[in-house]
Amino acid sequence: MPLLSCKVLSRQAEDPSADITQAFDIVDTTNEQNDGGVKCLKAHAILIQFATLEEKLEVVSQALEYDYIRKSGGGCKVRNEVI
């Protein structure tokens, strides 16, 4: 199973040289309503732009890693409160 964009810390642990500023999951084509959340690819794009310092990258990475929700149709979303 490929890692989702939300799994930033897992990806970095798996490959320390990975560029975690780049989204890396498959395109989420599910039609499931995003009530209460934003698709992982979009959440990654929104949040990673604020990771201008190492400390901020850590906070963003943790938010994406621990606050995502797997969708029943595949893919994932990040809760609106996190964004």
N, C-alpha and C positions, 0 to 999 in steps of 0.2 A: 504494500500500500504506500503510495507516495506521500511524503509529508506535505501538509498544507501550509500556506503562507503564515498562518497563525502560529505554527510550530517553529518559531524562530530559534529559540534556545535549543530545542531538540536537534534542529538542523546544524547549528553551530557545534554542538557536542559531537555530532556524527562526523562533521568535517570542519575542523577549526579554521580552515582557510576559505570557507564558503563566504560569499558576499551576501550577507543577510539583509542588505538594503534593497536587494532585488526580489521581487515576488517570484515564486517558484512552483505554484501548484497548477493543476489542470484547470482549465476554464470551467467555471460552474455554470452549467446550462439548465439547472433545475428551475422549475417554475414555482417552486414553493414560495409562499409569502415570506417576506423578511420582517414580519412583525417583531419588533423589539430588537432588531439587529441589522448589521451591515455585512454584506458578503465579505469573506476574508480577504480576497484580492483587493477590494476597494478599501477596507479597513487598513490593510498594510500600506497602501498607497497614501492614504490620508495621514496616518500616524508617523510613518518613517521619515517624512519630510521635516518633522520636528526634532529628529534625532541628530542634532548638530554637534553634540559632545558625547563622549563615551558614556557619561552618566545618564544622559537623556536616552541614548540607544538602549541602555540596560532597562530603563523604565518602560520604554516602548516595547521592547522584546518581552518583558514580563507580562505586560498588559495583553499583548497578542497571544502569548503562550497559554496563560492561565485563565483568560476571560473569554475564550471562544466556546461556541456551542456547535456540535455536529448537527447538521440538518438531516432529517429522515430520508430525503431524496438524494443524499450525497452532498459533498462540500461542507462548508461551515460558515458561521457568521459570528461576529463579535457584537456583544450587547451594546446598545446605543449609549448607555451610561459610560462605557469605557471610551468611546469616541469623544 
